[in-house]
Amino acid sequence: MTLNEGLSQNDKGKATKTLGAMKEKPFYYGGQAVIEGVMMRGRENVAISVRRPDGEIDTTSQPLANIYRGRLRNWPFIRGIIVLIETLALGTKALFHSAQVAAAEEDEGISPTLLWGSMALAVAFAVVLFFVLPLLLTRYLVDPYITSALLSNIIEGILRIAIFIAYLKVISLIPDMKRVFAYHGAEHKVVNTYEAGMPLELEYVKNYSTSNARCGTSFLLAVLVISIIVFALLGRPPLWLSILSRVVLIPVIAAIGYEFVRFGAAHSQNWLVRGLLTPGLKLQTMTTGEPTDSQLETALTALKKVIETDSSQPLDSNNQA
């Protein structure tokens, strides 16, 4: 029996009203898990809800910078680069904030130097681990035994994906990361509930999946696969030029990857598109966990806050927009 078949007339009325609001103001809400909480991004604002040590939920909301909601964000391929910058900047800031709240420390603000410095280190680590390391391994351990540039790039791409999966497996063993992944699952559940047009209530949210077609995990996998094609077009240039290409072409590959994930999410009912999305959805089992009621409530608070701020009117269980 599907969820809709088990609804009362009153519940169906709630769902119909919610769907009507979604049609009037179509927008894909989304966010990311942070330490003991969830960040949600809306049309004009971002909300962060974090569970404090005393059990209460601390929620903050702030407007988005113009670059994240301007006209350029609607331009194909350009928007992918903007979303990448947005994810890194907002995500890093949200992580710092959530760490302070979860540790019951006074939030004195984050200095730009610390914020951008931390983000730069994270990006550098990711580039070296997922792009430069596979290249070096292939160049020194594989290339001496093969002559095909295409095969070399394919092997490098397979190594890149293998390193990425191994990295996810290792960090998933860390207890604190398991909790973050559970909040990631909570974020997906509440977004899926909202997009299904159902009331944002715990009893409904529990029934939805922890996977989402627009997940960042699926995006990263798409980037790694697309990079194989892009780098294969370059052949096998000198090592220094190969390393440079792995760095400077990341925004281009990310832009293509974003368009793929965006298209896939919009056409997920098509069997062919669904098949292409399946690997990313399967990989999400490594970055999401089944959340507790407490974690779901935290994610619900963040989503409700950002919707309420967008609509500039109170939000209750009978009115989602």
Sequence and secondary structure as in RCSB ss.txt:
>XXXX:A:sequence
MTLNEGLSQNDKGKATKTLGAMKEKPFYYGGQAVIEGVMMRGRENVAISVRRPDGEIDTTSQPLANIYRGRLRNW
PFIRGIIVLIETLALGTKALFHSAQVAAAEEDEGISPTLLWGSMALAVAFAVVLFFVLPLLLTRYLVDPYITSAL
LSNIIEGILRIAIFIAYLKVISLIPDMKRVFAYHGAEHKVVNTYEAGMPLELEYVKNYSTSNARCGTSFLLAVLV
ISIIVFALLGRPPLWLSILSRVVLIPVIAAIGYEFVRFGAAHSQNWLVRGLLTPGLKLQTMTTGEPTDSQLETAL
TALKKVIETDSSQPLDSNNQA
>XXXX:A:secstr
  TGGG  HHHHHHHHHHHHHHHHS    EEEEETTEEEEE SSEEEEEEE TTS EEEEEEE  HHHHSGGGGS
TTHHHHHHHHHHHHHHHHHHHHHHHHHTT       HHHHHHHHHHHHHHHHIIIIIHHHHHHHHHTGGG   HH
HHHHHHHHHHHHHHHHHHHHHTTSHHHHHHHHHHHHHHHHHHHHHTT  S HHHHTTS S  TT HHHHHHHHHH
HHHHHHHTT S  HHHHHHHHHHTHHHHHHHHHHHHHHHHHTTTSHHHHHHHHHHHHHGGGT     HHHHHHHH
HHHHHHHHHHHTS  BTTB  
